[in-house]
Structures are given as structure tokens and as C-alpha cells.
Amino acid sequence: MDLIEPRTLRTKPISNIALLSVSVGFVGVGRWMVHEGQWSGWLIIGFFGVCALVAIALMLPGASYLRLNSEGFTMCTMYRSHTFKWSDVAEFDVSQIFGNTMVMMNFSDSYKASPSVRKFNVATVGFDGALPNSYGLKPEELADLMNRYKASSHAV
């Protein structure tokens, strides 16, 4: 496969199905608590009801993806997308954040957006930013794929 070919990766639905299942379960617990006269059940219903709605929204078409092409990549979560040029990123790597293995990135010196957020991120986790998902790949595989796309973009 030519790496410059556009490619769209999508999230695995299993994590959203798990979130929906757990949320619906807790909404049921909240309903039981309200039925038993405990007002805190309403808090549980509210919080986990919102979680259930988020899980459903993430399962809708176009809600979450990673699109790679010869010019850069677009991350989309909850219908909000952010596009970066390959030249915006110095490197992709893998690291653990709060026990979660994620694809991390450091921006190039020429990328000037969000300097205070990036400074905070580097101070707390050692990287400028991260991808919100591994889009059906192992984080190491995704970081390698993105580094290969980045390297191939220089040859165009």
C-alpha cells in the first residue's frame, strides 16, 4: 500500500458499547435509589444518563475518526475535528498517561498554536499533545503508521 493514499481509521465500537452498558446499569441503580426515597439517585441518573447519551453519540456515523493523507491528519471526536499538517508535528511516540497507553505527539518549533496548553502538557506528561484514541490499532502500531505517513510526506 502506498502510504500517501488517504486512509480513515475509526474507533472500535466495543468501548462505546461498554460505556453505554455500564451507564444504563447505573441509571437503573439510580432509579431504584429514587424509588427507595434517596435523593442522591437523581445525581446518579443525571450523570450516567449523560454518559449514555455520549456513548450513543460516539456510535453515530462520522462522530469519531482519524483521517490520514499526504498533507496531514484530521482527528475528530464528538463531531469536532482538528486538522494538522505533517510539518506541524515533530514526532509521534507512545506513553502511558494514568495507566492508559496513548499515542503522544510533540509539535515542531514552527507550530505556534496553544503555547500555554502545550507548555502545561509538556510539564505534566512530557509531550505537547495526544491522540484521543488508537482507532482500532495498538498504540505502537498507530504511532509507527503516523511516523511513516509523516516521513512519506517529505518525499512528495
N, CA, C and O of each residue as an XYZ file, in Angstrom:
624
protein
N       0.837     -1.192      0.000
C       0.000      0.000      0.000
C       0.874      1.246      0.000
O       1.824      1.344      0.778
N       0.565      2.168     -0.844
C       1.247      3.450     -0.865
C       0.782      4.255      0.343
O      -0.413      4.500      0.510
N       1.726      4.663      1.180
C       1.356      5.371      2.409
C       0.690      6.707      2.155
O      -0.006      7.225      3.029
N       0.887      7.274      0.979
C       0.306      8.574      0.704
C      -1.186      8.455      0.394
O      -1.899      9.458      0.402
N      -1.657      7.258      0.127
C      -3.086      7.061     -0.095
C      -3.864      7.504      1.141
O      -3.493      7.147      2.259
N      -4.925      8.268      0.963
C      -5.738      8.662      2.119
C      -6.275      7.427      2.845
O      -6.607      6.415      2.227
N      -6.348      7.535      4.131
C      -6.818      6.419      4.954
C      -7.606      6.990      6.119
O      -7.181      7.954      6.755
N      -8.758      6.388      6.395
C      -9.570      6.807      7.532
C      -9.682      5.650      8.510
O     -10.101      4.551      8.147
N      -9.305      5.909      9.748
C      -9.403      4.926     10.819
C     -10.556      5.317     11.727
O     -10.785      6.499     11.981
N     -11.269      4.331     12.208
C     -12.425      4.590     13.079
C     -12.230      3.903     14.424
O     -11.467      2.945     14.550
N     -12.928      4.407     15.409
C     -12.854      3.807     16.738
C     -13.578      2.457     16.741
O     -14.505      2.225     15.966
N     -13.129      1.585     17.628
C     -13.817      0.309     17.793
C     -15.099      0.549     18.587
O     -15.072      1.257     19.594
N     -16.206     -0.019     18.159
C     -17.468      0.230     18.864
C     -17.542     -0.425     20.240
O     -18.382     -0.028     21.047
N     -16.703     -1.405     20.536
C     -16.815     -2.143     21.798
C     -16.671     -1.235     23.019
O     -17.372     -1.429     24.012
N     -15.781     -0.255     22.963
C     -15.612      0.628     24.129
C     -16.856      1.486     24.345
O     -17.239      1.747     25.486
N     -17.482      1.924     23.264
C     -18.705      2.719     23.393
C     -19.878      1.861     23.863
O     -20.730      2.326     24.620
N     -19.916      0.614     23.413
C     -20.964     -0.307     23.867
C     -20.784     -0.585     25.356
O     -21.764     -0.644     26.099
N     -19.544     -0.754     25.791
C     -19.278     -0.977     27.222
C     -19.699      0.242     28.043
O     -20.337      0.098     29.085
N     -19.344      1.441     27.576
C     -19.741      2.659     28.283
C     -21.261      2.766     28.360
O     -21.805      3.111     29.409
N     -21.941      2.476     27.269
C     -23.402      2.527     27.256
C     -23.993      1.515     28.232
O     -24.919      1.839     28.976
N     -23.469      0.301     28.235
C     -23.987     -0.745     29.125
C     -23.818     -0.370     30.597
O     -24.755     -0.485     31.388
N     -22.626      0.073     30.951
C     -22.363      0.463     32.346
C     -23.252      1.646     32.729
O     -23.810      1.677     33.825
N     -23.379      2.610     31.832
C     -24.190      3.796     32.124
C     -25.656      3.439     32.330
O     -26.290      3.933     33.263
N     -26.196      2.589     31.470
C     -27.590      2.166     31.613
C     -27.773      1.419     32.930
O     -28.789      1.584     33.605
N     -26.786      0.594     33.296
C     -26.856     -0.112     34.574
C     -26.926      0.848     35.749
O     -27.724      0.658     36.667
N     -26.083      1.888     35.720
C     -26.096      2.845     36.819
C     -27.356      3.710     36.816
O     -27.826      4.114     37.880
N     -27.905      3.998     35.645
C     -29.187      4.707     35.604
C     -30.247      3.850     36.300
O     -31.089      4.371     37.032
N     -30.205      2.543     36.071
C     -31.136      1.631     36.751
C     -30.960      1.662     38.258
O     -31.940      1.668     39.002
N     -29.699      1.681     38.716
C     -29.428      1.780     40.157
C     -29.972      3.096     40.696
O     -30.573      3.136     41.769
N     -29.754      4.182     39.935
C     -30.272      5.493     40.355
C     -31.785      5.499     40.467
O     -32.340      6.071     41.406
N     -32.456      4.865     39.514
C     -33.930      4.775     39.573
C     -34.379      4.014     40.821
O     -35.336      4.403     41.490
N     -33.676      2.931     41.118
C     -34.010      2.152     42.313
C     -33.830      3.011     43.558
O     -34.665      2.985     44.462
N     -32.715      3.787     43.604
C     -32.454      4.641     44.760
C     -33.556      5.691     44.924
O     -34.012      5.947     46.038
N     -33.979      6.297     43.812
C     -35.056      7.293     43.864
C     -36.335      6.626     44.360
O     -37.054      7.191     45.184
N     -36.616      5.441     43.867
C     -37.803      4.694     44.304
C     -37.760      4.410     45.807
O     -38.796      4.369     46.471
N     -36.551      4.214     46.333
C     -36.366      3.965     47.767
C     -36.302      5.256     48.582
O     -36.101      5.212     49.796
N     -36.471      6.397     47.929
C     -36.510      7.672     48.639
C     -35.169      8.362     48.810
O     -35.068      9.317     49.581
N     -34.150      7.910     48.121
C     -32.826      8.529     48.237
C     -32.654      9.559     47.119
O     -32.613      9.208     45.939
N     -32.555     10.817     47.500
C     -32.451     11.892     46.510
C     -31.169     11.798     45.692
O     -31.138     12.273     44.557
N     -30.105     11.197     46.239
C     -28.831     11.096     45.513
C     -28.955     10.222     44.254
O     -28.100     10.268     43.370
N     -30.025      9.435     44.188
C     -30.280      8.657     42.978
C     -30.453      9.543     41.758
O     -30.104      9.153     40.644
N     -31.003     10.762     41.973
C     -31.165     11.689     40.855
C     -29.805     12.113     40.288
O     -29.662     12.281     39.077
N     -28.815     12.285     41.158
C     -27.464     12.637     40.691
C     -26.886     11.512     39.833
O     -26.273     11.758     38.794
N     -27.092     10.279     40.283
C     -26.598      9.125     39.529
C     -27.315      9.033     38.187
O     -26.678      8.794     37.161
N     -28.626      9.219     38.185
C     -29.389      9.187     36.927
C     -28.889     10.275     35.979
O     -28.694     10.024     34.790
N     -28.682     11.476     36.502
C     -28.230     12.586     35.660
C     -26.857     12.343     35.061
O     -26.663     12.492     33.855
N     -25.896     11.966     35.912
C     -24.523     11.776     35.430
C     -24.441     10.630     34.427
O     -23.915     10.799     33.327
N     -24.959      9.472     34.806
C     -24.841      8.314     33.925
C     -25.801      8.387     32.738
O     -25.577      7.726     31.724
N     -26.856      9.172     32.850
C     -27.702      9.426     31.693
C     -26.938     10.206     30.628
O     -27.038      9.902     29.439
N     -26.176     11.214     31.054
C     -25.339     11.968     30.122
C     -24.275     11.051     29.517
O     -24.015     11.114     28.316
N     -23.659     10.198     30.343
C     -22.664      9.244     29.825
C     -23.277      8.343     28.756
O     -22.639      8.065     27.741
N     -24.497      7.888     28.973
C     -25.183      7.038     27.992
C     -25.416      7.805     26.690
O     -25.231      7.254     25.605
N     -25.819      9.061     26.793
C     -26.035      9.867     25.587
C     -24.730     10.083     24.818
O     -24.718     10.051     23.587
N     -23.636     10.304     25.546
C     -22.328     10.455     24.895
C     -21.948      9.162     24.175
O     -21.480      9.204     23.038
N     -22.144      8.025     24.821
C     -21.827      6.740     24.200
C     -22.633      6.539     22.917
O     -22.099      6.078     21.908
N     -23.907      6.884     22.962
C     -24.747      6.759     21.767
C     -24.255      7.704     20.673
O     -24.164      7.311     19.510
N     -23.940      8.938     21.034
C     -23.462      9.911     20.045
C     -22.164      9.444     19.397
O     -21.973      9.624     18.195
N     -21.270      8.847     20.183
C     -19.996      8.370     19.638
C     -20.166      7.199     18.683
O     -19.279      6.928     17.874
N     -21.292      6.503     18.765
C     -21.534      5.378     17.867
C     -22.172      5.809     16.547
O     -22.274      5.003     15.622
N     -22.597      7.054     16.448
C     -23.218      7.537     15.213
C     -22.160      7.743     14.130
O     -21.010      8.048     14.446
N     -22.531      7.582     12.860
C     -21.570      7.754     11.769
C     -20.937      9.142     11.772
O     -21.623     10.149     11.945
N     -19.635      9.181     11.581
C     -18.912     10.444     11.481
C     -18.581     11.108     12.792
O     -18.018     12.203     12.796
N     -18.913     10.482     13.912
C     -18.678     11.111     15.215
C     -17.218     11.070     15.629
O     -16.745     11.969     16.323
N     -16.501     10.039     15.211
C     -15.126      9.867     15.662
C     -14.312      9.152     14.591
O     -14.687      8.075     14.127
N     -13.194      9.761     14.202
C     -12.320      9.134     13.210
C     -10.959      9.808     13.223
O     -10.772     10.868     13.821
N     -10.014      9.166     12.547
C      -8.693      9.734     12.287
C      -8.459      9.575     10.792
O      -8.412      8.455     10.284
N      -8.312     10.686     10.093
C      -8.106     10.666      8.643
C      -6.664     11.071      8.343
O      -6.202     12.126      8.777
N      -5.962     10.222      7.598
C      -4.572     10.465      7.221
C      -4.505     10.677      5.712
O      -5.166      9.968      4.953
N      -3.712     11.648      5.278
C      -3.459     11.827      3.847
C      -2.068     12.412      3.666
O      -1.335     12.586      4.640
N      -1.706     12.712      2.450
C      -0.347     13.168      2.167
C      -0.027     14.522      2.795
O       1.146     14.842      2.990
N      -1.033     15.316      3.112
C      -0.806     16.643      3.668
C      -0.801     16.694      5.184
O      -0.164     17.564      5.778
N      -1.521     15.751      5.825
C      -1.605     15.769      7.277
C      -2.655     14.821      7.783
O      -2.974     13.820      7.142
N      -3.194     15.146      8.949
C      -4.195     14.273      9.558
C      -5.270     15.105     10.232
O      -5.041     16.232     10.669
N      -6.458     14.505     10.301
C      -7.589     15.128     10.970
C      -8.097     14.184     12.036
O      -8.428     13.033     11.751
N      -8.161     14.670     13.267
C      -8.753     13.926     14.376
C     -10.155     14.471     14.586
O     -10.356     15.686     14.586
N     -11.122     13.587     14.765
C     -12.488     14.019     15.029
C     -13.033     13.236     16.214
O     -12.977     12.007     16.227
N     -13.552     13.934     17.194
C     -14.208     13.343     18.356
C     -15.454     14.158     18.648
O     -15.397     15.385     18.731
N     -16.573     13.477     18.802
C     -17.859     14.131     19.048
C     -18.144     15.218     18.003
O     -18.616     16.307     18.333
N     -17.852     14.904     16.758
C     -18.100     15.769     15.610
C     -17.245     17.035     15.589
O     -17.466     17.913     14.755
N     -16.277     17.139     16.490
C     -15.352     18.275     16.491
C     -14.039     17.791     15.897
O     -13.417     16.867     16.422
N     -13.620     18.411     14.809
C     -12.402     17.956     14.149
C     -11.289     18.995     14.256
O     -11.526     20.200     14.334
N     -10.070     18.474     14.255
C      -8.864     19.306     14.280
C      -7.922     18.741     13.225
O      -7.628     17.546     13.224
N      -7.452     19.599     12.330
C      -6.563     19.178     11.260
C      -5.172     19.739     11.499
O      -5.009     20.902     11.866
N      -4.171     18.892     11.284
C      -2.774     19.268     11.443
C      -2.021     18.880     10.177
O      -2.314     17.850      9.569
N      -1.059     19.693      9.782
C      -0.145     19.341      8.697
C       0.939     18.448      9.293
O       1.248     18.538     10.481
N       1.510     17.589      8.457
C       2.603     16.745      8.947
C       3.758     17.602      9.444
O       4.458     17.217     10.381
N       3.963     18.765      8.824
C       5.051     19.647      9.248
C       4.786     20.278     10.613
O       5.710     20.803     11.234
N       3.532     20.237     11.094
C       3.203     20.767     12.421
C       3.757     19.885     13.532
O       3.968     20.348     14.653
N       3.993     18.611     13.218
C       4.380     17.636     14.233
C       5.836     17.219     14.047
O       6.258     16.890     12.938
N       6.597     17.236     15.135
C       7.996     16.785     15.089
C       8.072     15.269     15.176
O       8.868     14.641     14.477
N       7.236     14.677     16.042
C       7.311     13.223     16.236
C       6.043     12.695     16.885
O       5.308     13.423     17.553
N       5.810     11.403     16.668
C       4.768     10.653     17.359
C       5.464      9.588     18.181
O       6.441      8.990     17.729
N       4.974      9.349     19.370
C       5.551      8.337     20.249
C       4.428      7.740     21.080
O       3.272      8.140     20.944
N       4.756      6.800     21.925
C       3.776      6.140     22.780
C       4.196      6.326     24.231
O       5.373      6.209     24.570
N       3.216      6.617     25.084
C       3.488      6.779     26.508
C       2.244      6.401     27.297
O       1.141      6.325     26.756
N       2.445      6.168     28.572
C       1.313      5.875     29.449
C       0.937      7.123     30.228
O       1.780      7.797     30.820
N      -0.357      7.404     30.206
C      -0.906      8.513     30.978
C      -1.996      7.937     31.870
O      -2.998      7.418     31.378
N      -1.802      8.030     33.158
C      -2.752      7.496     34.132
C      -3.103      6.039     33.824
O      -4.263      5.640     33.926
N      -2.101      5.252     33.449
C      -2.290      3.835     33.177
C      -2.850      3.517     31.809
O      -3.058      2.347     31.488
N      -3.102      4.532     30.991
C      -3.656      4.349     29.657
C      -2.551      4.593     28.625
O      -1.988      5.687     28.580
N      -2.234      3.604     27.804
C      -1.213      3.760     26.777
C      -1.807      4.530     25.606
O      -2.840      4.152     25.053
N      -1.132      5.626     25.235
C      -1.667      6.534     24.219
C      -0.586      6.929     23.220
O       0.609      6.865     23.507
N      -1.041      7.342     22.034
C      -0.141      7.917     21.042
C       0.019      9.399     21.391
O      -0.952     10.153     21.453
N       1.253      9.781     21.611
C       1.577     11.149     22.004
C       2.276     11.848     20.839
O       2.797     11.198     19.933
N       2.278     13.171     20.876
C       2.978     13.918     19.830
C       3.628     15.161     20.403
O       3.141     15.774     21.352
N       4.748     15.507     19.788
C       5.401     16.773     20.045
C       5.327     17.584     18.768
O       5.596     17.076     17.679
N       4.964     18.838     18.906
C       4.848     19.699     17.741
C       6.214     20.242     17.353
O       7.132     20.302     18.171
N       6.330     20.632     16.104
C       7.572     21.221     15.601
C       7.709     22.644     16.152
O       6.739     23.234     16.628
N       8.915     23.175     16.078
C       9.167     24.524     16.576
C       8.360     25.577     15.825
O       8.058     26.638     16.373
N       8.009     25.289     14.575
C       7.265     26.264     13.775
C       5.775     26.312     14.115
O       5.085     27.250     13.715
N       5.272     25.321     14.845
C       3.854     25.285     15.202
C       3.645     26.173     16.430
O       4.232     25.921     17.483
N       2.827     27.190     16.304
C       2.707     28.202     17.359
C       1.382     28.183     18.123
O       1.220     28.958     19.065
N       0.437     27.333     17.754
C      -0.887     27.339     18.388
C      -0.824     26.825     19.826
O      -0.019     25.950     20.148
N      -1.665     27.367     20.669
C      -1.874     26.950     22.060
C      -0.596     26.794     22.872
O      -0.372     25.732     23.453
N       0.250     27.819     22.928
C       1.524     27.662     23.633
C       1.385     27.372     25.129
O       2.171     26.599     25.677
N       0.404     27.975     25.796
C       0.276     27.737     27.241
C      -0.226     26.325     27.528
O       0.221     25.693     28.486
N      -1.149     25.827     26.710
C      -1.640     24.453     26.892
C      -0.511     23.472     26.634
O      -0.332     22.517     27.389
N       0.251     23.700     25.573
C       1.367     22.809     25.254
C       2.417     22.824     26.353
O       2.966     21.779     26.700
N       2.699     23.991     26.899
C       3.684     24.100     27.984
C       3.216     23.308     29.205
O       4.009     22.609     29.835
N       1.940     23.418     29.536
C       1.369     22.650     30.650
C       1.458     21.155     30.370
O       1.856     20.381     31.241
N       1.085     20.740     29.146
C       1.142     19.321     28.794
C       2.547     18.761     28.905
O       2.742     17.671     29.442
N       3.529     19.497     28.401
C       4.919     19.032     28.474
C       5.354     18.917     29.931
O       6.048     17.969     30.300
N       4.951     19.878     30.758
C       5.331     19.843     32.175
C       4.689     18.666     32.918
O       5.291     18.107     33.835
N       3.473     18.292     32.524
C       2.767     17.243     33.259
C       2.958     15.850     32.671
O       3.059     14.879     33.420
N       3.008     15.733     31.341
C       3.102     14.391     30.740
C       4.298     14.217     29.813
O       4.556     13.106     29.351
N       5.032     15.289     29.532
C       6.230     15.164     28.722
C       6.024     15.289     27.219
O       6.981     15.146     26.458
N       4.807     15.550     26.779
C       4.505     15.701     25.361
C       3.574     16.889     25.164
O       2.882     17.313     26.090
N       3.566     17.426     23.929
C       2.685     18.548     23.613
C       1.220     18.151     23.557
O       0.351     18.937     23.935
N       0.933     16.935     23.087
C      -0.449     16.517     22.928
C      -0.557     15.023     22.734
O       0.439     14.300     22.749
N      -1.800     14.569     22.549
C      -2.054     13.139     22.392
C      -3.245     12.927     21.471
O      -4.094     13.805     21.318
N      -3.294     11.754     20.864
C      -4.477     11.352     20.108
C      -5.484     10.804     21.107
O      -5.095     10.120     22.054
N      -6.767     11.086     20.920
C      -7.762     10.665     21.906
C      -8.087      9.176     21.871
O      -8.768      8.671     22.763
N      -7.602      8.464     20.839
C      -7.976      7.070     20.654
C      -6.888      6.414     19.828
O      -6.072      7.108     19.220
N      -6.861      5.086     19.794
C      -5.903      4.405     18.913
C      -6.593      3.836     17.675
O      -5.953      3.153     16.875
N      -7.875      4.105     17.507
C      -8.625      3.842     16.282
C      -8.473      2.406     15.774
O      -8.222      2.179     14.591
N      -8.627      1.462     16.667
C      -8.612      0.058     16.284
C      -7.233     -0.556     16.141
O      -7.122     -1.749     15.860
N      -6.187      0.218     16.327
C      -4.820     -0.294     16.263
C      -4.204     -0.275     17.656
O      -4.698      0.409     18.551
N      -3.137     -1.021     17.832
C      -2.360     -0.883     19.061
C      -1.673      0.478     18.996
O      -1.281      0.916     17.914
N      -1.521      1.154     20.135
C      -0.893      2.482     20.107
C       0.467      2.496     19.401
O       0.784      3.446     18.686
N       1.260      1.457     19.599
C       2.572      1.386     18.949
C       2.428      1.315     17.427
O       3.206      1.925     16.694
N       1.423      0.562     16.959
C       1.180      0.450     15.519
C       0.721      1.787     14.937
O       1.150      2.179     13.852
N      -0.145      2.474     15.661
C      -0.639      3.762     15.181
C       0.477      4.801     15.143
O       0.591      5.544     14.168
N       1.297      4.865     16.181
C       2.415      5.822     16.195
C       3.358      5.537     15.037
O       3.822      6.464     14.374
N       3.647      4.255     14.785
C       4.518      3.883     13.676
C       3.895      4.280     12.336
O       4.580      4.823     11.469
N       2.606      4.011     12.167
C       1.906      4.379     10.931
C       1.963      5.880     10.701
O       2.233      6.325      9.585
N       1.716      6.656     11.730
C       1.711      8.116     11.585
C       3.115      8.644     11.302
O       3.279      9.574     10.513
N       4.124      8.060     11.936
C       5.501      8.469     11.644
C       5.869      8.124     10.198
O       6.606      8.873      9.558
N       5.362      6.992      9.673
C       5.633      6.632      8.275
C       4.913      7.578      7.324
O       5.488      7.970      6.309
N       3.680      7.956      7.619
C       2.977      8.943      6.791
C       3.754     10.260      6.802
O       3.954     10.881      5.758
N       4.186     10.676      7.987
C       4.938     11.930      8.109
C       6.203     11.858      7.265
O       6.502     12.797      6.527
N       6.947     10.766      7.357
C       8.177     10.607      6.580
C       7.876     10.587      5.086
O       8.629     11.163      4.300
N       6.792      9.936      4.683
C       6.430      9.865      3.264
C       6.014     11.230      2.731
O       6.161     11.500      1.539
N       5.496     12.093      3.603
C       5.045     13.405      3.131
C       6.219     14.254      2.668
O       6.043     15.142      1.834
N       7.423     13.996      3.196
C       8.614     14.746      2.778
C       9.043     14.356      1.378
O       9.693     15.139      0.684
N       8.681     13.139      0.954
C       9.101     12.650     -0.358
C       8.203     13.158     -1.470
O       8.544     13.035     -2.647
N       7.046     13.734     -1.110
C       6.085     14.192     -2.134
C       6.545     15.491     -2.738
O       5.874     16.035     -3.615
